Every structure is written in structure tokens, then in C-alpha cells.
Amino acid sequence: MILLEIIIAMLIVAAATLSSASMTLSGSKLNNANVAVADATDVMRQLVEELESHPFEELYARFNGLPDDDPDGAGTARGSQFTLAPTRRSAFLDVTAPAAPPTAKDAPRSTSFDVDIEFPEDVNGYLAEGVVGPLWGTQAWDIDGDGAPSSGDRSADYKLLPVAIRLSWADADGIHSMQVVRLLTKRQ
């Protein structure tokens, strides 16, 4: 009888231990997901701040997919697609740009983020007013501020600049993304 009681007690202790281990593993997995979302939110905030730190007239040229119109010379701007990794120091490390080897303080905290920046562009890849769709809505934007939709490239005379920033990252649970759509205007 005592042997049976010992076996039952051992089974209860084993079940409790497995349950505790499962909860610890789930908590750790949730914590990793929370860290990635927090990092993505931080990277998104810093990207918006970076966009707003450049002269308004240069924003489209700096962050579009055309390297030939970069303000500081062809191929010198980030462009519309790049990869960032948050670091322990803060800020983020542009892992697509050639740079000095990272230090221990620059080591990534969690994962890297693929960044995709979009503007309302026509089929030829030019900033345009007649673009509609899921990101831009159902009415054409009056980007040049003349009161009526105009045809043609608006990259030289925009007064409003709609921009969509999308971050994507992968982890053990799959592929995740975060998106922000902003309307940028020239600050006085």
C-alpha cells in the first residue's frame, strides 16, 4: 500500500514539474515575441524620426527606389528597401550598408527588420497624384497642392508626401509585420 502511495505521489510531482516547465517555456516564448514587437515599435519610431529629420524637398529622392536621384549622389541614400537591426546601445544598425565591424555594444538585441518604404507611385515608378488602392484610399491625392489632381511626375513639386513604412521580421512563430502610413508636410 505504501509503495502505491509513493508511486502516486511521484506521478503528481512529475505532472506538476512538467506543467511548470511548460509554463516556463510558454512564458519565455511570449517574452521573446514581446521583445521583437517592442524592438519593431522602436525601429518604426526611429524611422519616422529619420524621415522627418531630412529636408522635406529631399524625402522622396532619399527614400524612393531610384538610386540615380539621391540628393548626395547616385546610390548614397537608403532607398526604399533595406534591413535594420536594433542594437543594445539603442538606435539601430543598418545591416545593408557597408560599415566598420560592429562592436559588442552594436550586437543585435533580437532580430533584424526588413524595411519597405512606399509612396503613391504610378506604373512607371514616379510620384503621382492619381494613385488609389489599399494604402492610399479611393481618391487621388493632391500632392502638389494646386487644388486638382494633375498627371505626371510630382517628385519636383510635392507639398504633401504620403508614405507607408512596413517592417517585416521572422521568428520561430512565422513571419510578422508592422505598417504605418503617414502624411508628411513641410514644416514652417
C-alpha positions in Angstrom: 0.0 0.0 0.0 2.8 2.4 0.9 4.5 1.7 -2.5 1.3 2.6 -4.3 1.1 5.9 -2.4 4.7 6.7 -3.2 4.1 6.0 -6.9 1.0 8.2 -6.9 2.9 11.0 -5.2 5.8 10.7 -7.7 3.3 10.9 -10.6 1.7 14.0 -9.1 5.2 15.6 -8.6 6.1 14.7 -12.2 2.9 16.2 -13.6 3.5 19.4 -11.6 7.1 19.6 -12.8 6.0 19.1 -16.5 3.3 21.7 -16.1 5.7 24.2 -14.6 8.3 23.5 -17.3 5.6 24.0 -20.0 4.5 27.3 -18.4 8.1 28.5 -18.2 8.7 27.6 -21.9 5.5 29.4 -22.9 6.4 32.5 -20.9 9.9 32.6 -22.5 8.3 32.3 -26.0 5.9 35.1 -25.2 8.7 37.2 -23.8 10.7 36.8 -27.0 7.7 37.8 -29.1 7.2 40.9 -26.9 10.8 41.9 -27.2 10.5 41.6 -31.0 7.4 43.7 -31.1 8.9 46.3 -28.8 12.0 46.4 -31.0 9.9 46.8 -34.1 8.0 49.7 -32.5 11.2 51.4 -31.6 12.6 50.9 -35.1 9.4 52.3 -36.6 9.5 55.4 -34.3 13.2 56.0 -35.3 12.4 55.6 -39.0 9.7 58.2 -38.8 12.0 60.5 -36.9 14.7 59.9 -39.5 12.3 60.7 -42.3 11.2 63.9 -40.5 14.9 64.9 -39.9 15.7 65.4 -43.6 14.8 68.4 -45.7 11.2 67.9 -46.9 12.2 68.5 -50.5 14.7 65.6 -50.4 12.5 63.0 -48.8 11.1 61.4 -51.9 14.6 61.2 -53.5 16.2 59.8 -50.4 13.6 57.0 -49.8 12.3 56.0 -53.2 13.6 53.0 -55.2 15.5 55.1 -57.7 19.3 55.4 -56.8 20.0 57.9 -59.6 18.1 60.8 -57.9 19.7 60.6 -54.4 20.5 64.1 -53.2 24.1 63.3 -52.2 24.9 61.4 -55.4 23.7 58.2 -57.1 23.4 55.3 -54.6 24.1 57.3 -51.5 20.7 57.3 -49.8 18.9 54.4 -48.0 16.4 53.9 -50.8 13.0 52.1 -50.4 14.2 48.7 -49.1 16.9 48.0 -46.5 17.4 45.9 -43.4 17.9 47.3 -39.8 18.8 45.5 -36.6 18.1 47.1 -33.2 21.3 47.2 -31.0 22.0 47.2 -27.3 23.3 50.7 -27.5 19.9 52.0 -28.8 19.3 53.3 -32.3 19.7 50.7 -34.9 22.4 49.2 -37.1 21.9 49.4 -40.9 23.0 45.9 -41.9 22.7 46.5 -45.6 25.2 49.4 -45.6 28.9 48.8 -45.6 30.5 49.9 -42.4 33.1 49.2 -39.8 32.7 45.9 -38.0 30.1 46.1 -35.2 31.3 46.3 -31.6 29.8 44.3 -28.7 27.5 47.2 -28.0 26.3 47.1 -31.5 25.3 43.4 -31.3 21.7 42.9 -32.3 19.2 42.6 -29.5 16.8 40.2 -31.2 16.1 40.1 -34.8 16.6 42.2 -37.9 13.8 44.0 -39.7 13.3 44.3 -43.4 12.1 47.8 -44.2 9.9 48.7 -47.2 9.0 52.3 -47.9 6.3 53.1 -50.4 5.0 56.3 -51.9 2.0 56.7 -54.2 3.7 56.0 -57.5 2.4 55.4 -61.0 3.2 52.3 -63.1 6.4 54.0 -64.2 7.6 54.4 -60.6 7.1 58.2 -60.4 5.4 60.0 -57.5 1.9 60.6 -58.8 -1.5 62.1 -57.7 -3.8 59.6 -59.4 -2.7 56.5 -57.3 -5.5 54.8 -55.4 -5.5 51.5 -53.6 -5.4 49.9 -50.1 -2.6 52.1 -48.9 -3.7 55.4 -50.4 -7.5 55.3 -50.3 -10.1 55.7 -53.1 -9.5 59.3 -54.1 -6.4 60.8 -55.7 -4.1 62.8 -53.5 -3.5 66.5 -54.4 0.3 66.1 -53.7 1.3 69.4 -55.4 -1.4 71.4 -53.6 -2.9 73.0 -56.7 -6.5 72.0 -55.9 -6.9 69.4 -58.7 -5.3 66.1 -59.5 -2.5 66.5 -62.0 -0.9 63.9 -64.2 2.8 63.3 -64.5 5.7 63.1 -62.1 5.2 65.1 -58.9 8.6 64.5 -57.4 9.8 68.0 -58.0 6.8 69.9 -56.7 5.1 67.9 -54.0 3.7 69.8 -51.0 2.2 66.7 -49.3 4.0 63.4 -49.2 2.1 60.2 -48.3 4.4 57.5 -47.2 3.9 53.9 -46.0 6.6 52.2 -43.9 6.4 48.4 -43.5 8.6 46.4 -41.2 8.8 42.6 -41.6 10.6 40.1 -39.4 10.7 36.3 -39.0 11.0 34.2 -35.8 10.1 30.7 -34.7 6.4 31.5 -34.9 6.5 32.7 -38.5 6.7 36.0 -40.4 5.3 39.2 -38.8 4.9 42.7 -40.0 4.0 46.2 -38.8 2.9 49.1 -41.0 2.5 52.8 -40.6 1.1 55.2 -43.1 1.9 58.9 -42.6 1.2 62.1 -44.4 4.3 64.3 -44.3 4.2 68.0 -44.9 6.8 70.7 -45.0 7.4 72.3 -41.6 7.5 76.0 -41.5 
